[in-house]
Amino acid sequence: MENPSPRFSPRPLSSQPTSVILLNLTIAILGLAFLACLLFGFVTFINAHNAFKRVQGQPYHATTFQVTRPYYQKSAGMHGPDVAVYASGMVEGKKEWMNLLPYVKRVPRDQAELNDSVPPGTVIPVYLFPNLNGQSRIQVIDVLPPGEASRRTETWVLRRAPVALAVLGALILLSVRIRGVCASPATRQ
């Protein structure tokens, strides 16, 4: 039985014009960029939102964290090694734990480099959130008040991600339309 619709019959790749092959590649790349933007935008927004909600309305005050011992921990991650740097120390006479990444600003290569950057006895200005648990209790004093950086990240994502998704979506649709014109039998005669 003969196929009634030759337009939808698959053609070998070699019979397609180079422009159609390039457009297919462009559509695939734009599609991946769209998905990456959607995924990373969503994850970034949710992380910032959770960080803001964690400290919103919580009492806090400025104090100091005296490092007792810095810790460098490397583990296998999905996209290579994940590195965590944190410290045990004293805050107002009590033992606490602190994430050191906001303090050191750049991930050290190993324990020795971390020890050089944050030796025992280092005093770090921090905010203490007495009603929170874990490493959330201690946050490095930064230029912005607690939670404000997270709120700004939320706003940044909400302003830019939809625009990026719209532009990528429009480029994908335009590429599909152009591919349709390039692949139509009338344009190849």
Protein Blocks (a to p, Z undefined) as FASTA:
>chain_A
ZZfblmlpccdfklpcfklmmmmmmmmmmmmmmmmmmmmmmmmmmmmmmmmmmmgopacd
ddddddfbdcddddddfeocaddddddddeehiacdddfklmnopacfblklmmmmmggh
iacdddddfkbgcjllpccddfbdghklmmmmmmmmmmmmmmmmmmmmmmmmmmmmmmmm
mmpmklmZZ
